[in-house]
Amino acid sequence: MEHQLQMPHAAVPPPEQLLSMNDHFTNLLNDTRVKPQIKPLIENA
């Protein structure tokens, strides 16, 4: 498509390397920076 601008090169990982939502929640539960009172909310999500 000649009328479109070139996409800038961005370090976007391919879909097979993206984390699932479950992995994100597990990482949050294991993160020491998350306050203990927030962890039940993450577990229920």
PDB file with one MODEL, atoms N, CA, C and O in Angstrom:
MODEL        1
ATOM      1  N   MET A   1       0.838  -1.171   0.000  1.00  0.00           N
ATOM      2  CA  MET A   1       0.000   0.000   0.000  1.00  0.00           C
ATOM      3  C   MET A   1       0.886   1.239   0.000  1.00  0.00           C
ATOM      4  O   MET A   1       1.445   1.632   1.024  1.00  0.00           O
ATOM      5  N   GLU A   2       0.990   1.808  -1.119  1.00  0.00           N
ATOM      6  CA  GLU A   2       1.927   2.903  -1.313  1.00  0.00           C
ATOM      7  C   GLU A   2       1.524   4.178  -0.583  1.00  0.00           C
ATOM      8  O   GLU A   2       2.386   4.987  -0.239  1.00  0.00           O
ATOM      9  N   HIS A   3       0.228   4.371  -0.339  1.00  0.00           N
ATOM     10  CA  HIS A   3      -0.217   5.608   0.303  1.00  0.00           C
ATOM     11  C   HIS A   3      -0.045   5.583   1.818  1.00  0.00           C
ATOM     12  O   HIS A   3      -0.177   6.619   2.469  1.00  0.00           O
ATOM     13  N   GLN A   4       0.247   4.414   2.388  1.00  0.00           N
ATOM     14  CA  GLN A   4       0.410   4.319   3.835  1.00  0.00           C
ATOM     15  C   GLN A   4       1.861   4.578   4.227  1.00  0.00           C
ATOM     16  O   GLN A   4       2.792   4.245   3.495  1.00  0.00           O
ATOM     17  N   LEU A   5       2.023   5.175   5.392  1.00  0.00           N
ATOM     18  CA  LEU A   5       3.356   5.423   5.911  1.00  0.00           C
ATOM     19  C   LEU A   5       3.993   4.110   6.336  1.00  0.00           C
ATOM     20  O   LEU A   5       3.299   3.153   6.682  1.00  0.00           O
ATOM     21  N   GLN A   6       5.304   4.074   6.307  1.00  0.00           N
ATOM     22  CA  GLN A   6       6.030   2.898   6.769  1.00  0.00           C
ATOM     23  C   GLN A   6       5.831   2.738   8.276  1.00  0.00           C
ATOM     24  O   GLN A   6       5.855   3.714   9.025  1.00  0.00           O
ATOM     25  N   MET A   7       5.638   1.516   8.698  1.00  0.00           N
ATOM     26  CA  MET A   7       5.530   1.248  10.128  1.00  0.00           C
ATOM     27  C   MET A   7       6.916   1.360  10.758  1.00  0.00           C
ATOM     28  O   MET A   7       7.880   0.809  10.227  1.00  0.00           O
ATOM     29  N   PRO A   8       7.026   2.062  11.879  1.00  0.00           N
ATOM     30  CA  PRO A   8       8.336   2.123  12.540  1.00  0.00           C
ATOM     31  C   PRO A   8       8.672   0.752  13.118  1.00  0.00           C
ATOM     32  O   PRO A   8       7.785  -0.020  13.481  1.00  0.00           O
ATOM     33  N   HIS A   9       9.942   0.471  13.196  1.00  0.00           N
ATOM     34  CA  HIS A   9      10.360  -0.809  13.766  1.00  0.00           C
ATOM     35  C   HIS A   9      10.157  -0.750  15.281  1.00  0.00           C
ATOM     36  O   HIS A   9      10.736   0.092  15.966  1.00  0.00           O
ATOM     37  N   ALA A  10       9.345  -1.636  15.775  1.00  0.00           N
ATOM     38  CA  ALA A  10       9.083  -1.703  17.213  1.00  0.00           C
ATOM     39  C   ALA A  10       9.383  -3.120  17.677  1.00  0.00           C
ATOM     40  O   ALA A  10       9.142  -4.086  16.953  1.00  0.00           O
ATOM     41  N   ALA A  11       9.897  -3.232  18.864  1.00  0.00           N
ATOM     42  CA  ALA A  11      10.239  -4.541  19.419  1.00  0.00           C
ATOM     43  C   ALA A  11       8.979  -5.198  19.976  1.00  0.00           C
ATOM     44  O   ALA A  11       8.822  -5.319  21.191  1.00  0.00           O
ATOM     45  N   VAL A  12       8.088  -5.620  19.090  1.00  0.00           N
ATOM     46  CA  VAL A  12       6.841  -6.263  19.497  1.00  0.00           C
ATOM     47  C   VAL A  12       7.039  -7.769  19.396  1.00  0.00           C
ATOM     48  O   VAL A  12       7.371  -8.279  18.326  1.00  0.00           O
ATOM     49  N   PRO A  13       6.838  -8.490  20.503  1.00  0.00           N
ATOM     50  CA  PRO A  13       7.038  -9.939  20.448  1.00  0.00           C
ATOM     51  C   PRO A  13       5.941 -10.607  19.625  1.00  0.00           C
ATOM     52  O   PRO A  13       4.819 -10.104  19.559  1.00  0.00           O
ATOM     53  N   PRO A  14       6.258 -11.733  19.001  1.00  0.00           N
ATOM     54  CA  PRO A  14       5.237 -12.459  18.249  1.00  0.00           C
ATOM     55  C   PRO A  14       4.176 -13.014  19.202  1.00  0.00           C
ATOM     56  O   PRO A  14       4.447 -13.175  20.392  1.00  0.00           O
ATOM     57  N   PRO A  15       2.985 -13.305  18.704  1.00  0.00           N
ATOM     58  CA  PRO A  15       1.888 -13.756  19.576  1.00  0.00           C
ATOM     59  C   PRO A  15       2.225 -14.981  20.415  1.00  0.00           C
ATOM     60  O   PRO A  15       1.757 -15.101  21.547  1.00  0.00           O
ATOM     61  N   GLU A  16       3.023 -15.885  19.881  1.00  0.00           N
ATOM     62  CA  GLU A  16       3.332 -17.101  20.649  1.00  0.00           C
ATOM     63  C   GLU A  16       4.234 -16.817  21.849  1.00  0.00           C
ATOM     64  O   GLU A  16       4.380 -17.677  22.718  1.00  0.00           O
ATOM     65  N   GLN A  17       4.840 -15.637  21.919  1.00  0.00           N
ATOM     66  CA  GLN A  17       5.676 -15.286  23.063  1.00  0.00           C
ATOM     67  C   GLN A  17       4.950 -14.410  24.083  1.00  0.00           C
ATOM     68  O   GLN A  17       5.519 -14.082  25.124  1.00  0.00           O
ATOM     69  N   LEU A  18       3.722 -14.033  23.805  1.00  0.00           N
ATOM     70  CA  LEU A  18       2.966 -13.196  24.731  1.00  0.00           C
ATOM     71  C   LEU A  18       2.465 -14.024  25.904  1.00  0.00           C
ATOM     72  O   LEU A  18       2.154 -15.205  25.750  1.00  0.00           O
ATOM     73  N   LEU A  19       2.388 -13.402  27.074  1.00  0.00           N
ATOM     74  CA  LEU A  19       1.891 -14.089  28.262  1.00  0.00           C
ATOM     75  C   LEU A  19       0.366 -14.147  28.243  1.00  0.00           C
ATOM     76  O   LEU A  19      -0.297 -13.230  27.757  1.00  0.00           O
ATOM     77  N   SER A  20      -0.170 -15.221  28.772  1.00  0.00           N
ATOM     78  CA  SER A  20      -1.620 -15.321  28.911  1.00  0.00           C
ATOM     79  C   SER A  20      -2.051 -14.500  30.128  1.00  0.00           C
ATOM     80  O   SER A  20      -1.218 -14.102  30.942  1.00  0.00           O
ATOM     81  N   MET A  21      -3.349 -14.254  30.244  1.00  0.00           N
ATOM     82  CA  MET A  21      -3.854 -13.515  31.408  1.00  0.00           C
ATOM     83  C   MET A  21      -3.555 -14.282  32.689  1.00  0.00           C
ATOM     84  O   MET A  21      -3.240 -13.679  33.716  1.00  0.00           O
ATOM     85  N   ASN A  22      -3.651 -15.602  32.637  1.00  0.00           N
ATOM     86  CA  ASN A  22      -3.348 -16.413  33.811  1.00  0.00           C
ATOM     87  C   ASN A  22      -1.890 -16.222  34.231  1.00  0.00           C
ATOM     88  O   ASN A  22      -1.593 -16.131  35.422  1.00  0.00           O
ATOM     89  N   ASP A  23      -0.984 -16.162  33.258  1.00  0.00           N
ATOM     90  CA  ASP A  23       0.425 -15.926  33.576  1.00  0.00           C
ATOM     91  C   ASP A  23       0.623 -14.548  34.202  1.00  0.00           C
ATOM     92  O   ASP A  23       1.411 -14.400  35.136  1.00  0.00           O
ATOM     93  N   HIS A  24      -0.082 -13.542  33.698  1.00  0.00           N
ATOM     94  CA  HIS A  24       0.018 -12.196  34.269  1.00  0.00           C
ATOM     95  C   HIS A  24      -0.461 -12.187  35.718  1.00  0.00           C
ATOM     96  O   HIS A  24       0.176 -11.589  36.584  1.00  0.00           O
ATOM     97  N   PHE A  25      -1.587 -12.853  35.978  1.00  0.00           N
ATOM     98  CA  PHE A  25      -2.108 -12.894  37.346  1.00  0.00           C
ATOM     99  C   PHE A  25      -1.163 -13.654  38.268  1.00  0.00           C
ATOM    100  O   PHE A  25      -0.955 -13.246  39.411  1.00  0.00           O
ATOM    101  N   THR A  26      -0.591 -14.746  37.789  1.00  0.00           N
ATOM    102  CA  THR A  26       0.361 -15.512  38.590  1.00  0.00           C
ATOM    103  C   THR A  26       1.589 -14.671  38.903  1.00  0.00           C
ATOM    104  O   THR A  26       2.094 -14.697  40.026  1.00  0.00           O
ATOM    105  N   ASN A  27       2.067 -13.929  37.917  1.00  0.00           N
ATOM    106  CA  ASN A  27       3.213 -13.048  38.150  1.00  0.00           C
ATOM    107  C   ASN A  27       2.880 -11.979  39.184  1.00  0.00           C
ATOM    108  O   ASN A  27       3.723 -11.637  40.013  1.00  0.00           O
ATOM    109  N   LEU A  28       1.663 -11.450  39.143  1.00  0.00           N
ATOM    110  CA  LEU A  28       1.260 -10.452  40.138  1.00  0.00           C
ATOM    111  C   LEU A  28       1.204 -11.053  41.536  1.00  0.00           C
ATOM    112  O   LEU A  28       1.621 -10.416  42.503  1.00  0.00           O
ATOM    113  N   LEU A  29       0.695 -12.272  41.649  1.00  0.00           N
ATOM    114  CA  LEU A  29       0.608 -12.911  42.962  1.00  0.00           C
ATOM    115  C   LEU A  29       1.992 -13.203  43.529  1.00  0.00           C
ATOM    116  O   LEU A  29       2.177 -13.184  44.746  1.00  0.00           O
ATOM    117  N   ASN A  30       2.957 -13.470  42.669  1.00  0.00           N
ATOM    118  CA  ASN A  30       4.317 -13.773  43.117  1.00  0.00           C
ATOM    119  C   ASN A  30       5.168 -12.519  43.298  1.00  0.00           C
ATOM    120  O   ASN A  30       6.291 -12.603  43.794  1.00  0.00           O
ATOM    121  N   ASP A  31       4.653 -11.372  42.905  1.00  0.00           N
ATOM    122  CA  ASP A  31       5.402 -10.118  42.990  1.00  0.00           C
ATOM    123  C   ASP A  31       5.389  -9.616  44.431  1.00  0.00           C
ATOM    124  O   ASP A  31       4.329  -9.469  45.038  1.00  0.00           O
ATOM    125  N   THR A  32       6.564  -9.358  44.963  1.00  0.00           N
ATOM    126  CA  THR A  32       6.665  -8.913  46.360  1.00  0.00           C
ATOM    127  C   THR A  32       6.224  -7.462  46.535  1.00  0.00           C
ATOM    128  O   THR A  32       5.989  -7.028  47.663  1.00  0.00           O
ATOM    129  N   ARG A  33       6.105  -6.704  45.444  1.00  0.00           N
ATOM    130  CA  ARG A  33       5.691  -5.300  45.546  1.00  0.00           C
ATOM    131  C   ARG A  33       4.187  -5.149  45.724  1.00  0.00           C
ATOM    132  O   ARG A  33       3.718  -4.084  46.126  1.00  0.00           O
ATOM    133  N   VAL A  34       3.423  -6.201  45.431  1.00  0.00           N
ATOM    134  CA  VAL A  34       1.964  -6.129  45.550  1.00  0.00           C
ATOM    135  C   VAL A  34       1.589  -6.220  47.025  1.00  0.00           C
ATOM    136  O   VAL A  34       2.050  -7.110  47.741  1.00  0.00           O
ATOM    137  N   LYS A  35       0.758  -5.300  47.466  1.00  0.00           N
ATOM    138  CA  LYS A  35       0.349  -5.272  48.870  1.00  0.00           C
ATOM    139  C   LYS A  35      -0.519  -6.492  49.187  1.00  0.00           C
ATOM    140  O   LYS A  35      -1.298  -6.932  48.341  1.00  0.00           O
ATOM    141  N   PRO A  36      -0.391  -7.041  50.400  1.00  0.00           N
ATOM    142  CA  PRO A  36      -1.161  -8.239  50.769  1.00  0.00           C
ATOM    143  C   PRO A  36      -2.674  -8.049  50.662  1.00  0.00           C
ATOM    144  O   PRO A  36      -3.386  -9.001  50.342  1.00  0.00           O
ATOM    145  N   GLN A  37      -3.179  -6.846  50.923  1.00  0.00           N
ATOM    146  CA  GLN A  37      -4.623  -6.632  50.859  1.00  0.00           C
ATOM    147  C   GLN A  37      -5.140  -6.642  49.424  1.00  0.00           C
ATOM    148  O   GLN A  37      -6.347  -6.758  49.215  1.00  0.00           O
ATOM    149  N   ILE A  38      -4.264  -6.526  48.437  1.00  0.00           N
ATOM    150  CA  ILE A  38      -4.667  -6.540  47.030  1.00  0.00           C
ATOM    151  C   ILE A  38      -4.696  -7.968  46.477  1.00  0.00           C
ATOM    152  O   ILE A  38      -5.418  -8.248  45.520  1.00  0.00           O
ATOM    153  N   LYS A  39      -3.921  -8.860  47.073  1.00  0.00           N
ATOM    154  CA  LYS A  39      -3.807 -10.223  46.532  1.00  0.00           C
ATOM    155  C   LYS A  39      -5.138 -10.975  46.456  1.00  0.00           C
ATOM    156  O   LYS A  39      -5.344 -11.702  45.484  1.00  0.00           O
ATOM    157  N   PRO A  40      -6.061 -10.843  47.430  1.00  0.00           N
ATOM    158  CA  PRO A  40      -7.358 -11.525  47.266  1.00  0.00           C
ATOM    159  C   PRO A  40      -8.130 -11.053  46.033  1.00  0.00           C
ATOM    160  O   PRO A  40      -8.837 -11.839  45.403  1.00  0.00           O
ATOM    161  N   LEU A  41      -7.996  -9.775  45.690  1.00  0.00           N
ATOM    162  CA  LEU A  41      -8.666  -9.275  44.486  1.00  0.00           C
ATOM    163  C   LEU A  41      -8.086  -9.914  43.231  1.00  0.00           C
ATOM    164  O   LEU A  41      -8.816 -10.242  42.297  1.00  0.00           O
ATOM    165  N   ILE A  42      -6.769 -10.087  43.217  1.00  0.00           N
ATOM    166  CA  ILE A  42      -6.119 -10.720  42.065  1.00  0.00           C
ATOM    167  C   ILE A  42      -6.521 -12.185  41.981  1.00  0.00           C
ATOM    168  O   ILE A  42      -6.767 -12.699  40.890  1.00  0.00           O
ATOM    169  N   GLU A  43      -6.589 -12.864  43.129  1.00  0.00           N
ATOM    170  CA  GLU A  43      -6.975 -14.279  43.131  1.00  0.00           C
ATOM    171  C   GLU A  43      -8.391 -14.465  42.609  1.00  0.00           C
ATOM    172  O   GLU A  43      -8.678 -15.457  41.939  1.00  0.00           O
ATOM    173  N   ASN A  44      -9.286 -13.517  42.908  1.00  0.00           N
ATOM    174  CA  ASN A  44     -10.670 -13.631  42.443  1.00  0.00           C
ATOM    175  C   ASN A  44     -10.827 -13.275  40.970  1.00  0.00           C
ATOM    176  O   ASN A  44     -11.838 -13.608  40.351  1.00  0.00           O
ATOM    177  N   ALA A  45      -9.838 -12.606  40.414  1.00  0.00           N
ATOM    178  CA  ALA A  45      -9.910 -12.225  38.992  1.00  0.00           C
ATOM    179  C   ALA A  45      -9.647 -13.400  38.146  1.00  0.00           C
ATOM    180  O   ALA A  45      -9.662 -13.293  36.920  1.00  0.00           O
TER     181      ALA A  45
ENDMDL
END
